[in-house]
Amino acid sequence: MMEIYGQEILNGPGKSMGTGFQGVLCCEVRYDKKEDFWEAYNEIGKEAQSYHTEGPYPWAAILGLVVDKFGIGWALYYNE
């Protein structure tokens, strides 16, 4: 777990079971403001290798999955 600008980010191995990521690292970030979720999703998605959204799920109204231009996997969760 790390904190950047007051936002907690959970880091883990990208190749672990169930993450869907193949890189060496994945980061999970949770948002409770939809505007913040979309801002992060769009910014991380610039020049990304892949990105898409899914949901709703019981744990997230929207799940954004991004593999950024460096191969880092990002799972962005929005829930009210």
C-alpha positions, -999 to 999 in steps of 0.1 A, spaced: 0 0 0 13 35 -8 -2 70 -7 2 95 -35 -14 130 -31 -37 116 -4 -49 87 -25 -42 51 -12 -30 27 -39 -27 -11 -33 2 -26 -53 6 -62 -61 21 -87 -85 5 -83 -120 7 -120 -127 -12 -132 -97 -43 -153 -102 -75 -134 -108 -60 -100 -117 -63 -104 -154 -30 -85 -158 2 -100 -173 27 -73 -163 50 -73 -133 29 -49 -113 -8 -40 -108 -23 -11 -88 -58 -9 -74 -74 24 -66 -109 30 -52 -129 62 -58 -161 75 -42 -164 104 -66 -174 96 -101 -156 127 -115 -123 116 -99 -127 80 -112 -132 93 -148 -103 118 -146 -79 90 -134 -92 65 -160 -88 90 -188 -54 102 -177 -39 67 -171 -56 56 -204 -36 80 -225 -13 60 -248 -24 29 -229 -18 -6 -243 -54 -15 -234 -83 -1 -214 -120 -8 -209 -147 -6 -182 -169 -33 -167 -197 -35 -142 -217 -30 -123 -205 -54 -97 -214 -58 -60 -180 -42 -50 -179 -15 -78 -205 4 -98 -178 8 -125 -145 -11 -128 -119 5 -151 -91 -19 -163 -61 -2 -179 -27 -15 -189 -7 18 -192 20 26 -217 46 11 -193 28 -22 -190 15 -15 -154 -20 -28 -148 -45 -5 -131 -78 -16 -116 -98 15 -108 -130 10 -88 -158 35 -84 -185 31 -58 -208 56 -43 
